[in-house]
Amino acid sequence: MAYDHPVQNSEVYLPNSAPHTCLPPPSPPTPATPCEEHSSPLDDLMPLTPPEIQKGCPPFSQRLTRAVHVLTTEATSLSSLTMLYDTDPAARDAFSKTVEGIKRSHGERGKLVICGVGKSGYIAQKLVASMLSLGIQAHYLHPSEALHGDLGVVTKYDTCSS
């Protein structure tokens, strides 16, 4: 398939500009492991780890505190995302264009084709699964596979995202 324009990837390079530092999103803490101290009826069920690993585990209240911390971290992330869409014109425009692209491909009997590699690829696969469960035709396309023949799955009615 020949293109009359260059094929673009998701990387952006700005010559003669200072490097832009991005902050990674906050990561939730590692989940607590089960312990011998039983304060919850669920703890009386079959243990998930061998007894020798269970020594030194935090009690139920500490596990609950960690769970609340994870939920608070996620709520903060969602709040930041809400503020971004409320205040940033570029983010609002990108969101609007994304929704319009999905609507257009769905209305023209096309599909949403999402690409990604590594962690982005896993997120792309989850997005495809979510779209399919909503009745929106979607397909995951690994970028290196696209270059080796799988690009044929894309039609003129499709919307591609990476």
SERO-4910 file (N, C-alpha, C, O; in steps of 0.05 Angstrom, whole numbers):
BEGIN
 pado doro    nc1    nc2    nc3   cac1   cac2   cac3    cc1    cc2    cc3    oc1    oc2    oc3
  Met    A     17    -23      0      0      0      0     18     25      0     35     28     18
  Ala    A     15     42    -20     31     66    -22     16     90    -10     -8     92    -13
  Tyr    A     31    107      4     20    131     16     30    155      1     53    156     -7
  Asp    A     13    175     -2     22    200    -14     33    220      7     38    243      1
  His    A     35    210     32     45    226     54     62    208     72     58    184     71
  Pro    A     80    219     88     96    202    105     79    189    127     60    200    137
  Val    A     87    164    133     74    150    155     85    160    181    110    162    184
  Gln    A     68    167    199     77    179    224     76    159    247     59    141    247
  Asn    A     93    163    266     91    147    291     83    166    313     78    190    309
  Ser    A     82    156    337     73    173    360     95    189    373     89    204    392
  Glu    A    119    187    363    141    203    374    142    230    362    137    234    338
  Val    A    148    250    378    150    278    368    178    288    375    187    287    398
  Tyr    A    192    298    355    219    309    358    218    338    351    209    345    329
  Leu    A    227    356    368    228    384    363    257    393    362    270    394    383
  Pro    A    268    398    338    296    406    336    301    433    350    283    450    351
  Asn    A    325    436    360    333    461    373    315    469    397    312    493    402
  Ser    A    305    450    411    289    456    434    300    442    459    313    421    456
  Ala    A    294    453    482    303    441    507    288    415    511    264    413    505
  Pro    A    301    394    522    287    369    527    264    374    547    267    387    567
  His    A    242    362    541    218    364    558    218    341    578    220    318    570
  Thr    A    217    347    603    217    326    623    188    320    631    172    338    638
  Cys    A    181    295    629    154    286    636    155    272    663    174    256    669
  Leu    A    136    277    679    134    263    705    117    238    701     95    239    690
  Pro    A    127    215    710    110    191    707     86    193    726     87    206    746
  Pro    A     64    179    718     41    179    736     47    165    762     64    148    763
  Pro    A     33    173    784     39    160    809     31    131    808     10    123    797
  Ser    A     48    114    820     42     85    820     31     78    847     41     87    868
  Pro    A     10     61    847      0     52    873     20     33    887     36     21    873
  Pro    A     19     31    913     37     13    927     32    -16    920     10    -23    911
  Thr    A     51    -33    925     48    -61    921     27    -72    940     27    -64    964
  Pro    A      9    -89    931    -12    -99    949     -1   -114    973     20   -126    971
  Ala    A    -15   -113    995     -6   -127   1019     -9   -157   1015    -26   -166   1000
  Thr    A      8   -172   1029      5   -201   1028    -11   -211   1052    -12   -198   1072
  Pro    A    -24   -234   1049    -40   -244   1072    -22   -250   1096      2   -256   1093
  Cys    A    -33   -248   1120    -18   -254   1144    -32   -273   1163    -55   -281   1158
  Glu    A    -18   -281   1183    -29   -300   1202    -49   -287   1221    -67   -301   1230
  Glu    A    -46   -261   1227    -65   -248   1245    -91   -245   1230    -93   -232   1209
  His    A   -112   -257   1242   -138   -257   1228   -157   -238   1241   -166   -241   1264
  Ser    A   -164   -217   1226   -184   -198   1236   -208   -197   1217   -228   -185   1222
  Ser    A   -205   -211   1194   -226   -212   1174   -235   -241   1170   -218   -259   1171
  Pro    A   -261   -246   1166   -270   -273   1161   -257   -285   1136   -254   -309   1134
  Leu    A   -250   -268   1117   -238   -278   1092   -210   -289   1098   -201   -307   1083
  Asp    A   -197   -280   1119   -170   -290   1125   -171   -319   1135   -150   -332   1135
  Asp    A   -195   -329   1144   -197   -356   1154   -198   -376   1131   -195   -400   1135
  Leu    A   -202   -367   1107   -202   -385   1084   -174   -394   1078   -155   -386   1092
  Met    A   -171   -410   1057   -145   -421   1050   -124   -399   1046   -130   -380   1031
  Pro    A   -101   -400   1058    -81   -379   1055    -71   -378   1026    -70   -399   1012
  Leu    A    -63   -355   1017    -53   -352    990    -23   -357    988    -13   -362    966
  Thr    A     -9   -355   1010     20   -358   1010     28   -379   1031     13   -383   1051
  Pro    A     51   -391   1028     60   -411   1048     65   -397   1075     70   -373   1076
  Pro    A     63   -411   1097     66   -400   1124     93   -385   1128     93   -365   1142
  Glu    A    115   -395   1116    141   -382   1121    142   -354   1109    158   -338   1118
  Ile    A    126   -348   1089    125   -322   1077    107   -303   1093    110   -279   1091
  Gln    A     89   -315   1108     69   -299   1122     79   -284   1147     66   -266   1156
  Lys    A    103   -292   1157    113   -279   1181    120   -250   1175    130   -243   1154
  Gly    A    113   -233   1194    120   -204   1192    100   -188   1175    107   -166   1168
  Cys    A     77   -199   1169     58   -185   1153     43   -164   1170     41   -168   1195
  Pro    A     34   -143   1158     19   -123   1174     -8   -133   1182    -20   -150   1168
  Pro    A    -19   -124   1204    -45   -132   1212    -66   -121   1194    -60   -105   1176
  Phe    A    -91   -129   1198   -113   -122   1181   -116    -91   1178   -121    -82   1156
  Ser    A   -113    -76   1199   -116    -47   1198    -95    -35   1179   -101    -15   1165
  Gln    A    -71    -45   1179    -50    -35   1161    -56    -41   1132    -52    -25   1114
  Arg    A    -67    -65   1128    -75    -72   1100    -97    -54   1091    -97    -45   1068
  Leu    A   -116    -48   1108   -138    -31   1101   -128     -3   1096   -137     11   1077
  Thr    A   -109      7   1111    -96     33   1107    -83     34   1079    -85     54   1065
  Arg    A    -69     12   1072    -56     11   1046    -77     11   1023    -73     25   1003
  Ala    A    -99     -3   1027   -120     -3   1007   -132     24   1003   -137     33    981
  Val    A   -137     38   1025   -148     65   1024   -128     84   1010   -136    101    995
  His    A   -102     80   1015    -81     96   1002    -83     91    971    -81    111    956
  Val    A    -85     67    962    -87     61    934   -112     75    922   -110     87    901
  Leu    A   -134     72    935   -159     85    926   -156    116    925   -165    128    906
  Thr    A   -143    127    945   -138    156    945   -120    164    922   -125    185    909
  Thr    A   -100    149    917    -82    154    894    -97    154    868    -93    172    851
  Glu    A   -114    134    864   -129    132    840   -149    155    837   -153    166    816
  Ala    A   -162    163    860   -181    185    860   -166    211    853   -177    228    838
  Thr    A   -142    215    863   -126    238    857   -119    239    827   -121    260    814
  Ser    A   -112    216    816   -106    215    787   -131    223    770   -128    238    751
  Leu    A   -154    212    778   -178    219    763   -185    248    766   -194    261    747
  Ser    A   -181    259    790   -186    288    794   -167    305    777   -176    325    766
  Ser    A   -142    297    774   -123    311    758   -132    310    728   -129    329    714
  Leu    A   -141    286    720   -150    283    692   -175    301    687   -177    313    666
  Thr    A   -193    302    706   -216    320    704   -208    349    701   -218    363    684
  Met    A   -189    357    718   -179    385    716   -166    390    689   -169    412    678
  Leu    A   -151    371    679   -138    374    653   -159    379    631   -156    398    615
  Tyr    A   -180    363    631   -201    367    610   -217    392    615   -228    403    596
  Asp    A   -219    401    639   -233    426    645   -217    451    637   -229    471    630
  Thr    A   -191    449    638   -175    474    635   -156    475    610   -149    496    602
  Asp    A   -149    452    599   -129    452    578   -143    450    550   -154    429    544
  Pro    A   -142    471    534   -155    470    508   -144    448    490   -160    436    475
  Ala    A   -118    443    491   -107    422    474   -117    394    481   -124    378    464
  Ala    A   -119    389    507   -130    363    517   -159    361    509   -168    339    501
  Arg    A   -174    382    512   -203    382    504   -206    376    475   -223    360    466
  Asp    A   -190    389    458   -191    386    429   -184    357    422   -197    345    405
  Ala    A   -162    346    434   -154    319    428   -176    299    436   -181    280    421
  Phe    A   -188    303    459   -210    286    468   -233    287    448   -244    266    441
  Ser    A   -241    311    440   -263    314    422   -257    301    395   -275    287    384
  Lys    A   -233    304    385   -225    291    359   -226    261    361   -233    247    343
  Thr    A   -217    251    384   -217    222    388   -246    211    388   -251    191    375
  Val    A   -263    224    402   -291    215    403   -304    217    375   -318    199    367
  Glu    A   -298    239    361   -309    242    334   -299    220    315   -314    209    299
  Gly    A   -273    213    317   -262    192    301   -275    165    306   -281    150    288
  Ile    A   -280    159    332   -293    134    339   -322    134    328   -331    114    317
  Lys    A   -336    156    331   -364    158    321   -364    155    291   -382    141    280
  Arg    A   -346    168    277   -345    167    248   -340    138    238   -355    129    220
  Ser    A   -320    125    249   -315     98    240   -338     79    247   -344     61    231
  His    A   -351     83    269   -374     66    277   -397     71    258   -411     53    251
  Gly    A   -402     97    251   -424    103    233   -420     94    205   -439     88    191
  Glu    A   -395     92    196   -389     84    168   -383     54    167   -372     44    147
  Arg    A   -390     39    187   -385     10    188   -355      4    188   -347    -18    179
  Gly    A   -340     23    198   -311     18    200   -306      7    228   -324      0    243
  Lys    A   -280      7    235   -273     -2    262   -251     16    273   -238     31    259
  Leu    A   -247     13    299   -226     28    312   -202      9    314   -204    -13    324
  Val    A   -180     18    303   -155      2    303   -136     16    322   -128     39    318
  Ile    A   -128      2    343   -110     14    363    -83     -1    363    -83    -26    364
  Cys    A    -62     14    362    -35      3    362    -20      9    388    -26     29    401
  Gly    A     -1     -7    395     16     -2    418     36    -24    421     32    -46    413
  Val    A     59    -17    435     80    -36    440     86    -35    470     84    -14    483
  Gly    A     92    -58    482     98    -60    510     74    -54    527     52    -64    522
  Lys    A     77    -37    548     55    -31    566     33    -17    550      9    -21    556
  Ser    A     41      1    531     20     14    515      5     -6    498    -19     -3    493
  Gly    A     18    -28    490      4    -49    476    -16    -63    493    -38    -70    484
  Tyr    A     -9    -68    519    -29    -81    537    -53    -62    541    -75    -72    542
  Ile    A    -47    -36    544    -69    -17    548    -87    -17    522   -111    -16    524
  Ala    A    -74    -18    499    -89    -18    474   -107    -43    472   -130    -41    464
  Gln    A    -96    -66    481   -113    -90    481   -136    -88    500   -158    -97    493
  Lys    A   -132    -75    523   -154    -71    542   -175    -52    530   -199    -57    533
  Leu    A   -166    -31    516   -184    -13    503   -201    -27    482   -225    -22    480
  Val    A   -188    -44    466   -203    -59    446   -224    -77    459   -246    -78    450
  Ala    A   -217    -90    481   -236   -107    495   -259    -90    505   -282    -99    504
  Ser    A   -254    -67    516   -275    -49    526   -293    -40    504   -317    -40    506
  Met    A   -281    -32    481   -297    -23    458   -315    -45    448   -338    -41    442
  Leu    A   -304    -69    446   -320    -92    436   -343    -97    455   -365   -104    445
  Ser    A   -339    -95    481   -361   -100    500   -382    -78    498   -405    -82    506
  Leu    A   -375    -54    487   -394    -33    483   -408    -34    455   -424    -17    449
  Gly    A   -400    -54    439   -412    -57    413   -398    -41    392   -409    -37    370
  Ile    A   -374    -31    397   -359    -15    378   -337    -34    367   -321    -45    381
  Gln    A   -338    -37    340   -318    -55    327   -290    -44    331   -285    -20    326
  Ala    A   -272    -60    341   -245    -52    346   -226    -75    341   -233    -98    341
  His    A   -201    -67    336   -180    -87    330   -154    -77    341   -147    -54    337
  Tyr    A   -139    -95    354   -112    -88    363    -92    -95    341    -93   -117    329
  Leu    A    -74    -77    335    -54    -81    314    -26    -75    325    -20    -52    332
  His    A     -9    -95    327     18    -91    337     34    -77    314     33    -86    291
  Pro    A     47    -55    321     61    -39    300     80    -55    282     81    -51    258
  Ser    A     96    -72    294    115    -87    278    101   -107    260    111   -113    238
  Glu    A     79   -118    270     63   -136    253     50   -121    230     47   -132    208
  Ala    A     43    -96    235     31    -79    214     51    -76    191     43    -76    168
  Leu    A     76    -72    198     96    -68    177    103    -94    162    116    -93    141
  His    A     94   -117    172    100   -142    160     75   -155    149     73   -180    147
  Gly    A     55   -139    141     32   -150    126      5   -147    140    -15   -148    126
  Asp    A      4   -142    166    -22   -140    179    -35   -113    175    -58   -109    184
  Leu    A    -22    -94    162    -34    -69    156    -58    -72    137    -75    -54    135
  Gly    A    -60    -95    124    -82   -100    106   -109   -101    121   -130   -101    108
  Val    A   -109   -103    147   -134   -104    162   -147    -77    163   -171    -74    169
  Val    A   -132    -55    158   -142    -28    159   -155    -20    133   -143    -24    111
  Thr    A   -180    -10    135   -194     -1    111   -197     30    112   -190     42    132
  Lys    A   -208     41     91   -211     70     89   -233     80    109   -234    104    114
  Tyr    A   -249     63    120   -270     71    138   -261     70    168   -275     78    185
  Asp    A   -237     60    172   -227     55    200   -215     81    212   -206     98    197
  Thr    A   -215     82    238   -201    102    253   -177     89    267   -182     69    282
  Cys    A   -153     99    263   -129     87    276   -120    105    298   -120    130    296
  Ser    A   -111     92    320   -101    107    343    -77     92    354    -75     67    352
  Ser    A    -59    107    367    -36     94    379    -31    106    407    -13     98    421
***
